[in-house]
Amino acid sequence: NAGVTQTPKFRVLKTGQSMTLLCAQDMNHEYMYWYRQDPGMGLRLIHYSVGEGTTAKGEVPDGYNVSRLKKQNFLLGLESAAPSQTSVYFCASSLRQGFKNSPLHFGNGTRLTVT
Amino acid sequence: ELKVEQNPLFLSMQEGKNYTIYCNYSTTSDRLYWYRQDPGKSLESLFVLLSNGAVKQEGRLMASLDTKARLSTLHITAAVHDLSATYFCAVDITQGGSEKLVFGKGTKLTVNP
């Protein structure tokens, strides 16, 4: 069982470059999320999606865009990377009912460094 | 705005001892989750607490939820080294018609021999 798969696992960008992080889940989950984790800050929600074709802003959406063209995939884009976006990014998914009946299932994370 | 506060943020304890991690939150919710994260790894679900008075136990860990006090506890009994990890609580809220999960900053637990 693959669960939630994130690619790439590591990436180094220069300021101003762009990139896309891919999240894929094979559990037929409706809800998908992107979090960032920074030391001492816990996890903060960037964007999320409650179904194919829908996206919504989370706690810290600025500088990021997302797309959910297929139910199993949730893409996170950085159009012009900044050093403040150096972080570990986690994708997660959950069942149709949202959180009520199941916890989030997390990917293994992407470590992004912006120089 | 929902605030989720964990304490302590750092905990160093000896094997065999007991201790409790606290998770306070600032708005009404009756759904709370505990996760574990090992260094450099992803988050693993430990407990799902869905109502006031809920208590869940798994091995040396026991979690409880008091929605009236807006407090959850994670109790560690007779700690062993394998429990060393960072523990997060997360509170489920509904905002703008959508559900969101807000995490605490985490408690880094180190169990020493």
HADDOCK unambig.tbl for C-alpha pairs under 7 A between the chains (distance, minus, plus):
assign (segid A and resid 40 and name CA) (segid B and resid 105 and name CA) 6.05 0.50 0.50
assign (segid A and resid 41 and name CA) (segid B and resid 105 and name CA) 5.19 0.50 0.50
assign (segid A and resid 42 and name CA) (segid B and resid 103 and name CA) 6.30 0.50 0.50
assign (segid A and resid 42 and name CA) (segid B and resid 104 and name CA) 5.86 0.50 0.50
assign (segid A and resid 42 and name CA) (segid B and resid 105 and name CA) 3.82 0.50 0.50
assign (segid A and resid 42 and name CA) (segid B and resid 106 and name CA) 5.88 0.50 0.50
assign (segid A and resid 43 and name CA) (segid B and resid 103 and name CA) 5.87 0.50 0.50
assign (segid A and resid 98 and name CA) (segid B and resid 99 and name CA) 6.71 0.50 0.50
assign (segid A and resid 103 and name CA) (segid B and resid 45 and name CA) 6.55 0.50 0.50
assign (segid A and resid 103 and name CA) (segid B and resid 48 and name CA) 6.82 0.50 0.50
assign (segid A and resid 106 and name CA) (segid B and resid 42 and name CA) 6.45 0.50 0.50
assign (segid A and resid 106 and name CA) (segid B and resid 43 and name CA) 6.14 0.50 0.50
assign (segid A and resid 107 and name CA) (segid B and resid 42 and name CA) 6.42 0.50 0.50
assign (segid A and resid 108 and name CA) (segid B and resid 41 and name CA) 6.29 0.50 0.50
assign (segid A and resid 108 and name CA) (segid B and resid 42 and name CA) 4.77 0.50 0.50
assign (segid A and resid 109 and name CA) (segid B and resid 42 and name CA) 6.43 0.50 0.50
